[in-house]
């Protein structure tokens, strides 16, 4: 997966039925696995397979989700300063182009 695909990935995950959200500033979660139907699980897995490896984009995906209001704020002492003073919109304007 490439950085410019983050908005499309997030939209596809949401459309698949996942409640994806950022956890703090450096992590994200695809949703609560216990409350997910088999159909939603299959749909989400299809999206994940289609976009491929995204591990190198963990921080970018988490920050994109935060900017979209899809986040749970928690103290994150190890990573909270990674993006301090550098909003994603200035670093990656291509990620701000969608109107989710």
ChimeraX attribute file (.defattr): number of C-alpha atoms within 10 A of each C-alpha:
attribute: neighborCount
match mode: 1-to-1
recipient: residues
	/A:1	15
	/A:2	12
	/A:3	15
	/A:4	14
	/A:5	14
	/A:6	21
	/A:7	20
	/A:8	14
	/A:9	20
	/A:10	21
	/A:11	14
	/A:12	18
	/A:13	21
	/A:14	16
	/A:15	14
	/A:16	18
	/A:17	17
	/A:18	21
	/A:19	15
	/A:20	19
	/A:21	24
	/A:22	26
	/A:23	20
	/A:24	19
	/A:25	28
	/A:26	18
	/A:27	19
	/A:28	21
	/A:29	15
	/A:30	15
	/A:31	14
	/A:32	10
	/A:33	12
	/A:34	6
	/A:35	8
	/A:36	13
	/A:37	11
	/A:38	10
	/A:39	11
	/A:40	17
	/A:41	14
	/A:42	12
	/A:43	17
	/A:44	20
	/A:45	13
	/A:46	15
	/A:47	16
	/A:48	16
	/A:49	9
	/A:50	11
	/A:51	15
	/A:52	11
	/A:53	11
	/A:54	16
	/A:55	9
	/A:56	11
	/A:57	14
	/A:58	15
	/A:59	18
	/A:60	20
	/A:61	26
	/A:62	24
	/A:63	25
	/A:64	24
	/A:65	23
	/A:66	19
	/A:67	16
	/A:68	14
	/A:69	11
	/A:70	17
	/A:71	21
	/A:72	15
	/A:73	11
	/A:74	11
	/A:75	10
	/A:76	13
	/A:77	9
	/A:78	9
	/A:79	14
	/A:80	13
	/A:81	11
	/A:82	11
	/A:83	15
	/A:84	8
	/A:85	7
	/A:86	10
	/A:87	12
	/A:88	16
	/A:89	13
	/A:90	10
	/A:91	10
	/A:92	14
	/A:93	11
	/A:94	15
	/A:95	20
	/A:96	16
	/A:97	11
	/A:98	9
	/A:99	6
	/A:100	9
